[in-house]
């Protein structure tokens, strides 16, 4: 494989869906790493709840196979038609397993990833659009049944507890839930078999919005046991949306014969032992697994590192910008992060900051401290979005990209990616989106009506541009072309250009 200017490495990517933070970030990380990422045409991809054309995707893979050096493939997209359709479709097991056969016909090496199907804990008509319709009214009770089943299997709950939870859920909802989980779990087992056979070179099975107890936890435990028995070396850890970016970076490192060495720094060291929202292991263990998935190693001597990953750890009292964040003063730890980052930068190290203090958005106190100190613009990467796994994986992939492509074109892509992440993660998610949600709640709405989106896009572009102008780091930049790919406020997309 080659990454020279004349023949750049080409990687075919099937992202789990069409969003900017899955398919889009994978392409962007490729650009930051000096490689070409090719993806299927839009007409083959899913559209939120509408599944992708799985037969068309298989044909596309075979068509591009001779022209690419590697494949990075979401099995959720390939067999279910996407991450959201994996929670909604009722295709039988025998049909979805057969869709894996195309992997045996590919010449270029395959890195594959799959998600253990999540099981949300809420009744919410808007957020439950990503689940079967009955989740709007019975989501919490299904979650409690899931917990009861798993805890009973672990001898932590009684048969009476299970019976009570069963009584609270209509049988047709329960049956639909468990049959789809059985199907999706079978696909994960089949993926392990493909890895054991050598058809899949790298296999990552992640947990999306996970918890220590419940059916997802039981599925993860069973997969871990089979992984050990088969000796496949599949990586199992919390995450989802970031995996395409991480695996693109892994493939590039392998092609170049480099192993990124990452030094992890956190002034609040005990914070790394906390478990972030929507995850089931301490964030320190998640960092180890993300570095491993990246194809890197974690080092303890800073003199030997290629990247310093500064971590703003989970708060003692968990917070989520889509729900509530309890006011906690983070000025002291933010100042410590700034001081440490300055020291690392002065010593000539590349520094990336992963802000996992809260879920679904950065800590504005840290963002302001980094900006006022002049550190923010010197970072090689920054992230603070969705889950801790999402933030860590994407930030690491961007952070090691200078090892892959030190030239000016890739450097410009990294600067653009950094600016976009600062605006999106540092202001839109924890501040502007929260304010917009509050305004809609007064009207009895959770998301804006479709006919209001064009005007709202103009307003949001203006507010994001105004915020950028108030920072030291982003002056001279403006935001244009704001969109919401799934037509709700949770995920936004936009362009950042010079004024």
N, C-alpha and C positions, 0 to 999 in steps of 0.2 A: 504494500500500500504506500501511496505517496501523498504528501501534502505540499508539494512544490507549487509555485505560482502557475506553472504550465498545466499540471495535472493535479488539481486539489482532490483531496479525499472526498468521495461522495457517499453519503449515508441515506438510505431510504428509511423514513420514519412513519410509522403508524402511531399517531397520538391517540389517547383514549377518547378524544372528542375534538370539536372544532374551536375551542376557546383560545383566546390570546395567551393565557397562562399555561396552556398545555402544548398545543401545536405551535403557537406563536413563540413561546419561550424556547422551545427546542430548536427552531430555526435560528433564533437570535443567538443562542449559545453556540450554534454551529458557526455563525458569522464571527462571533467573538474569538472562536478557535481556529479561524482560517479555513473552514471546510464548507462544503456545499451539502445542505440538507434538502432532500427532495421528498415531497409529500403528495398524497393523492389529490386529484382535482376535487373541487368543492362539491360537485354533484355526487360524488361517491361517499362523502362524509356525512355523519349524522347532523341533525338539526334539533338540538335539545332532546325532546322525547322521541323524535322520529329516528328510527335506527338507520345506520349506514347501509349501503349496498354491499353486503358481505361477499357475495359472489363477484361483484365488480372489483372489490379490494383484492381478492385472491388473484384475479386476472392481472390487475395492475402490478402486484408484486412480481409475478412471473415475467411481465413485460419489462420491468426495470432491472431485473436481477442481474443481467449481463453488464449493465452500465454502472452498477454501484459496487462499492468495496465492502459494505456491511449493511445489515438491517437492524433497526431498533423498533421492535414491534409490540404494540399493545394487544394482548390476546383478548381483552374486553372488546376492543373495536373489531378485531378479526372474526370472533365467533358470536358475539352478541350484538354487534353494531354500535358499540359505544358504552361508555361508563354508565350513563343514565339508562339507556335501554337494557343494560344487564340487570337492572332492578325492576324492569317493567315487562319485558317480553316473556312469552310463554312457550318459546320454541323448545321441543323436547330434547333430552340429553343426547340421544343418538344423532340428532341433526347437528347440534353445536359441536360435538366432539369430532364429527367428520370434517368440519371446517378447518381443523388443525392440520389436515393432511397436506395442505399446500406447503407447509414448512419443510417437508421431506424433499420437495422438488426444488428448493432454493440452493443456488451455488454459493452465494456470499454468506459468510457467517451470520448467525442470528443471535441477537440479544433480545430476550423477551421479558415482558413484565405483565403482571396480573394483580388485581386487587381482591382482597377478601371482602366480600360484600358487607357494606356497613349496615347498621341497624339503629337509626336515630332514636332519641329519647323524648321526642316532643310531638304534640298535636299542633300543627301549624299549616294552615291551608296554602300559604305562599311557599314556604320552604319545602313543604311536602310535595310540590310539583315535581320534585326529583324522585319521588317514591310513588307506589301505587296510590290511587285516589283515596283508599280507605285510611291512609296515614293521616289525613286531615282530622279525623275524628277518633282514631284508635291507635295512633302512633305510640303514645305513652304506655298504653296497656300492653301493646305488643312488645315493647321494650322490657316491661316488667315481667312478662311471660318468658322472654328470652333469658333474663337474669335468673328467674326461678328455675328454669330447666338446667342451666349451667351450674348454679349453686347447689342444686339437688345432686347432680352428678359428682360434685366435689364434696358432698356430705356437709354442705353449709346451709342447706334448707331442707325442709321436710316435704313429704309427699302432699301434705295438706296445703302447704304454700303453693305448690305447683297446681293443685286442683283449684285453688282459689283464683290463681292467675288465669287458668284455662277458662273458668266460668265467666271471666270479664271480657273474653274475646269471642266474637262469632266464629264458628267453626270454618266457614268458607274463607275468612281472612287468614286464620291460622294455617289452613292447608295450603293456600296460595303462597304464603311466606315460606314455609318449610320446603315445599317442592322446588321453588326457585333457588333457595339456598343449597339444596341437595345438588341441583344441576350445576350451579356455579362452583361448588366445592369439588365436584367431579372434574370440571375443567382444570381446576388447580392441581388436582392429583394427576391428571393426564399431562399437564405441563411438567410436573416433576419427572414423570416417566420419559418424556422427550429429552429432558436434561440428562437423565441417567443414560439414555441411549446415545447421547452426543449430538442429537439433532439441534438442540439449543445450546449455544456456547455459554451464555450467561442467562440466569433466570433470577428475576427479582419478584417476590410476592409481598406486597405491602398491605398495610391495614389502614383503611380510610375512616376517620372519625371513630376511633376505637375506644374501648373501655376494658378494664381488667376482668370483668365478668360478662357473660352473655354468649349467645351463639357465635358471634365473630371470634370471641376468645377461644371457644371450644374448637372452632375450625382452625384457628392458628395453631393451637396445640397439636391437633392431629397432623397438620401439614409439617410441623417441625419434627414430629416423630418419624414420619415417612422420609423427610429430607435426611435425617440422620441415618435411617436404615439403608437408604439407597446411596448415601454418600455423594449426593449430587452437588453439594455446596451452594445450593440456592440461598439467596439472601432474603431474610424475612425481617421486616421492621416497619414502624409507623411511617406512612407517607402515601402519596398518590400523584397529585398533579405535577410534582417536580421530577418524577422518575424519567420522563423522556429526555429532559435536559441533562440529568445526571448520567444516563447511559450514553448519550451522545459524547459527553466529555470522557467517559470511560473508554469508548471505542477509539477516540482520537489519541488518548494517552497510550493505548496499546499499540496503535499504528506507529506512533513516534518512538515507542520504546522507553517512555518516561513513566516514572512513578511519583505523583505529587506527594510531597511531604508536608503535612499540615500540623502546625503548632496551635493548640487551643488555649486561649487566654480568657479568664473570667475573674474580675476582681472580687466578685461575690462567689467564691468557690463552692460554698455549700448549696448555692442556687442550682448548680448542675445536677444535683441529686433530686431535685423536684421533678414531678411528673407534669408536663404541660397539658392543658385542656385537649381533649380528643385523642390522647395517647395513653399508653399503658405501661411505659417504661420510663425511668429517669432520662432526662434530656441528654445526660452525658453518654448513656448507652446508645441513644439515637444518633448522636454525633459520630460515635465510632462506626456505626453501621453505614451512615451516609458517606463517610470517608472511604470505607471499604467498597461501597457500591460505585464510588467515583473512580476506583482503581488506584486509590492512594493509600498512604499509611499515616498514622498519627505518631508524631515524634514528641519527645519530652525535652529535647535540647533545642532551643530556639536557633542556635547557630546553624543547625542542619536543615532548617525548614525552607520551603518554597513559598509558603503562605501562612500568615498569622490570621487565625479566625477568632475575632473578638466576639464574645457571646454576652448578650444582655439576657440573663436567665429568667425563667418564669417567676412571676410574683408569688409571694407567700400565700396571698389570697387570689386564686385564679380569677382572671377577667377575660371577657369576650366583648369586642366592640360591636358585635351584632346583637348582644344582649345587654350586659351591664359590666361596668368596670368600677370596682370599689376604689375610691380615692386613696392612693398610697404614694407617699413622697419618694420619688426615685432620683432626686437631684444629687444625692451623695454618690450612689453607684454610677450614675451617668457621668459625674465629674471624674470618678475613678477610671471609667472606660476611656474618656477623652484623654486623661493624663497618660494612661498606658499606651493608647494608640499613638500619641505624639512621640513617645519614647521609641516605639517600634518603627515608626516612619523615619525618625531621625537616624536610626541605625541602618536604614536602607531596605527594610522589609516591606513586602507587599502586605497590606492589611485589608481584610474584609470584616464587616460587622453584620452579625445575624442577631436581630432583635426578636426574641421569643418571649418577652415579658408578658404580653397579652396575646390572645388569639385574634385573628382576623384584623390585624393592623398593628402598626408600630407604636412605640411609646413617644408621644410628642415631646416630652421632656428631654429624652435622649436626642431626638432629632435636632431640637433647638441647640442643645449643648454642643453637638458635633458641628453644627453649622457655624455658630458664633466663634468657635475655636479655630475654624479653618480646616478642621480635620475631614469634614464630610466630603469635600471635593477631592481630597487626596486618596480616598479609598479606592480599591480596585473593584469592590463589589459591596452592595448593601441590600438587605432584605428584611422584611417584617410583615409577612402576609399570611393569611389563613392559618394553617397549623404549624407547629414547630418543625415538623418534617418538611413541609413545603418550603419554609424559609431556609432551613439549613441546606437542603439539597441544591436549591437554585443558587444560593449565595456561594456555596463551594464551587459549583460548576463555573460560575462567572469568575470566581476568584482565582482559579488555576488556569484560566484560558490564556493569560500571557505566556505561559510555558509552551503552549501550542502554537501561538502566532504572535510574535513580538512586533510585527510590522505595523505601519501607520493605518492601514485600512481596518485591521482588526481592532486597533486601539480606538479608532473613531466609533466603531460599533460598541465597544465596552463603555465609552463615555456616554453614548446615547442610552444604553441600557441602564447605566447607573443613574442618570438624570431621571429616566422614566420611573425607575423603582423608588427613588426618593420621593417624587411627587405622588405616585400612586400609593405606596405603602406608608409613607410618612405623613401624608396630609389627606388624600381622598378617603382612604379606608378608616382611619381613626377619628377624623374630624368632620370633613365635609359630608361623607356618607351618613354619619350619625345624625348630623343636623338635618339632612334631607329626610331621613327616616322619621325623625321627630315631627317635621312639618307634615308629612303624609299621615302620621298617626292621628294628628289633630283632625284630619278629614276622614278618619276611619279607614284609611288605606295603608297597605303595607308596601306597595310599589306604585309608581306613577302610571296613569292610563296611557295607552299607546299613543293617543293623539297629542299628548303633552311632551313626548320624548324629544322632538326636534327643538322646542323652545328650551327645555331643560338642558339639552346638550350644549346649547349656546351659553346658557348661564354657567354651567359647570366649567366649560372651557375658560370663561372669563375669571371665575373664582380661582381655578387652579393656576392660571397665568399670573393673577395678582399675588397669590401666595408665593410663587416662584420668584417674583420680582422683589418680594420682601426679604428673601434669604440672601446671604452672602454668596452661597454656592451656585445658585441657579439664575442669577441676574443675566438678562439678555436672552432668556429662553421663554417660549410661550407654548401653550397647549392648544391644539386644534383637533377637529374631527373626532369628537367624543361620541362613543357608541356604547351600548350595553348589549353584548352578544346574545344573551338569553332574555333580554328585555326586562331585567330586574336589576336593582341597584347593586347587588352583591358583587358582580364582576363588571368592571368598566374597562374600556379600551380607549386609547387616544394616541395622537402623535405629538412629539415634542420637537419644535423647530426653533431656529434662531429668530429673534425679533427683526 
